[in-house]
């Protein structure tokens, strides 16, 4: 599945939050959206998965405008995963995962054998089959996110939207979650807070500043010293990680700049 954003703008009370956004995500790409707090990352994602409606512009999925889809039809195209997707409900893990099947079921239908098989296979992919009857709230934050990934997988969609899914997790779980997402080999669009995570896992990055796209390209192209200075107001030392062959970012505190 591919995504195309065409001339998208979004306003709240005459304040421009997103301004003339244009980009395309090709099938199978893992694209990250980065930028300072308040730049419009989450707002853009919410416009795409239909929580918000663009003031102007169009969103296309496989060349079909998303305003042609019902909410249920769109849910068959896009799975979403946020920092707190699980909420405060306390269902069993397997029941939580099966919520990802709602777009494929009628309102009053019971869980089918096929649904259960899909849910159990999704749990296998995230390594939590042995926890399927546990309470969701009994899990750690990282384990809960793995359950939410399984719920998204159970939707059988070819496109995932992720809103900083590893934020507030320790580094082990951050890497674990990103490894799982990367292994799925489907189209991904994710807001990412950690620049080293973005550089390691993304094929392409979109840099957003004050609702405008400042740069689009590979991590090496977008994560330049100039962009860090101009957009984030920080100095960095850039190198290549000898193990991953990916860009590595080291931040330079001001007290060291004069040394």
N, C-alpha and C positions, 0 to 999 in steps of 0.2 A: 504494500500500500504506500502511496506517496501523498504528501501534503503540500498544498500551495497556498500561501497567504498573499493577497493582492490588495494593495492600497488600504490596509486596515488602519483605522483610527478609532480611538475610544475616549469619550469625554465623560466627566462627572461634574455636574453643576458648572458647566462652561469651562472647566479646567481640563486641559488636554493631558491625558495619561499615556496614551500611545499615539504616535504621530506617523502616519503614512508608512506602515510596516509592510515590507515586501521580502519574501524569501521562499525557497522551495526545499523540501526534504525528500530525498529520493528513497525508494524502497530499500530497506536493509541498513540505512544509515543510522548511526548513533550520534545525534546532534545535541549539544549542550547550549543552554542560554545562560549567560553570565552577566553580571553588572552589579553596581552598588545597591545597597538596600534602598527600596523605594523607586527603583528605576522603571518598574512596570513588568517584571518577569512573571509574577503570579497572575497579574491581570491579563497578560497575553495568553497564558495557558488557559485561564478560565473562559476567555473568548473562544478558544478553539474547542474546548469540550462543553460549551454551551451553557455555562453558568451565567456568563455575561453575554450581551449582544453587542457586536461592533456598532459604533455610531455611523461609520462609513466603511466601505470595503467588503471584500468577500473572502471566504475560506473554502477551499476545494479539497475534497478527498477523492483521489482517482478521477480528477477532472469533473466531479459533480459537486455543486455548491452545497454546503452543509445545511443551508436553510431549506433544502429539499427533503431532508431526513426528519422523521419524528424522533423524539427523545430515545425511544427504544431502538430504532434503527441505528441511531448514532452510537448507542451503547454496544451495538454489534460490531462497530467499526473501531472504536477507541476504548481502551482500558486506561484508567487513571490510578495513580498512586501518589499520595501526598505524605507529608511528615506525620500526620496523625489520622491516617485513613481508618484506623480501627475504632475510633471513638471510645466510648465507655461501656459499650455493650459487653455482655459476658455470655457468649454462646460457646459451644464446643468449637474446636479448631476446624473440624470437617464441615460443620454447619456454616461457619464463617466463610470458608472457601466456597461453598456451594452458593453463597449469595452472588458470586460472580456469574452464575448461570441464569440470573433473573431475566436477562434480555432474550433468552432462548426458550422461556417458559411462559405459559399463560398464567394469569393472576391466581387462579384457584387450583392449578395443577400441583400434584405432589412430586417429590424428587424421584426421578426415574433411575433405572439401573444405569443408563448411559451417563446421566449427570453424575452419579456417584463414582463411576469409573473415571470420568474426567477429573473430578475433584481429587480423587486419590492419586492419580498420576501427577497432578499439579503439585501435591504435597511431596511426592517422590522427588520432583525436580528441585525443590528447595530443601530437601533433606529432613523433612519433618513428619514422615509417615508414622513414626513410632509415637508421635504426640497427638494423633488425630482426635482422640477422645478427651484430651485435656481441655481445661478452661482457657479461653483466649487471654483473660486477664492474669492468668498464672504465669505467663511467659515474660521473658525479658524484653526490652525494647527492640533489640535486634531480632529476636525470634518472632515478635509480633510483626515486624516488617516483612520477614520471610513469609509469614502466613498471608499478608496482604499481597505479596507478589504472587503467591499461589492462587489467591482469589482472582487476581487480574489474569493469570494464565488460564484459569478455568473458563474465562470468557471467550477463549479461542479467537482473540483478535490479533491482527497483524501489526497493530500500532499501539504503543504505550506512551502516555504522557505522565511524566514524573515531576512532582513539585518538591525539589530538595528532599528526596526520600531518605538520605543518610544524615541529615542534619540532626544534631543532638545524640548521635550514636558514637560510641568509641571507635577508634581506628580499625580494630579487628572487624567489627560489624559493618563499618563503612565499606571496607574492601570486600567483605563477604557478599554484601548486597550488590555491589557493582559487578563483581565476578558473575553472580547469578544472572543479572540483567544482561550482561554482555554475552553470556553463553546462549541466550535464547535466540539469537540471530534473527531478530525482527526489527522493525523500524521503531526507533526510540527518540523522544524529544523530552529533554530534562532540564529543569532549572537546577543549577549546581552552585553551591556556595564555596566549596573548596577548589581552588585553582589547580592544585596538583592532581586531584581526582579528575577534574575536567581534562587536564592535559593527558592523563594516562588512559582514560577510557573512551573519549569522544573522537569521532572521525572528523567532526566539524564543530566550530563554535560560532555563536552569534553574540556579539557584545552590545549590550543595551545601556544607554545613558540618557536619563531624563526622558524616557519614552521614545527615543530615537535609536535606530541601529547605527552604531559607530563603526563596526567591522564585522565581516563574515569571512571565514576561511578555516584552514587547518589550525590546530592549537598553536603550532609554531608561528603561524602568520598573525594570529589574533593576540596571543599572549606576548606581546613585545614590550620592551622596556618603556617605549613611548606611551603605549596604551595604559600600562600600569600607572605611569606618572600622570598622564592627562586625565584619565577616567577615575582612578582610585586614589590618586594623590600619594602614591608610595613608590619608593625605589626598590629595585629587585636585582638580584644576580641570577642570571639564567644559565643553565647547564644542561647536559644530557645525562639521564640516568643510565649507568652502564649495564644495568640488568634488563631494563625494559626498552631501552633505546628511545624513550620518550622524553619530552621536555620536563625539566625539574625547576621549580621556582623557589628561590630563597629570598625572604624579605629582609631588607636592610633598615634597622632602626636608625633614626636621625642621628643619634649620638655617635654612630660609627662612620657617618658620611664624611666627617671632617678629618678622619684619621688616615 
